[in-house]
């Protein structure tokens, strides 16, 4: 999907959302969103499972970012996206640009793919949440054959490192702090670690894997 402009929080604009919705079934992202729709149907949670963002790389991605679970703004916009109108997405958007990681090389998803919480307030993912989501994570990794690197974003997502490493044996697994304002605005060391990890991910995503050689 070609973007005329790519700005933080742009999914606040109804016209941008409409254009994004029209691209949900484009070739590079359609199978992933069919998968998201299957999760909706099998779990009965409906729109609490947002779609993959067509503005990202989809099936062509070499870098997968895994966060904990979708937030309320992702459910509202309908997409797991760096363009969502919330501080976490904005920080992620800006630091990806700063690191020089092209979004067409990336795809973003969550360890727990459905919203957990109620009345607009998300709760932390429990061990039971993560266990119930593991089969879907396994299926997702099977849909992304070009991955070189997987970045686990935040401590909750990092709990699946061993599980992910056992499946995605051809990918390097990295960890980075969560870009939420609680960490981002108060810990310069965390911001430095985020940028360092994103720059490493950018290098790995631009380097052909042995299987591609």
PyMOL commands that set and color helices and strands:
alter all, ss='L'
color gray80, all
select helices_A, chain A and resi 10-12+14-22+27-43+46-48+58-60+72-77+87-99+103-105+127-142+155-158+161-167+181-184+188-206+210-212
alter helices_A, ss='H'
color red, helices_A
select strands_A, chain A and resi 51-52+63-69+79-80+106-112+117-118+121-122+149-153+172-176
alter strands_A, ss='S'
color yellow, strands_A
deselect
rebuild
show_as cartoon
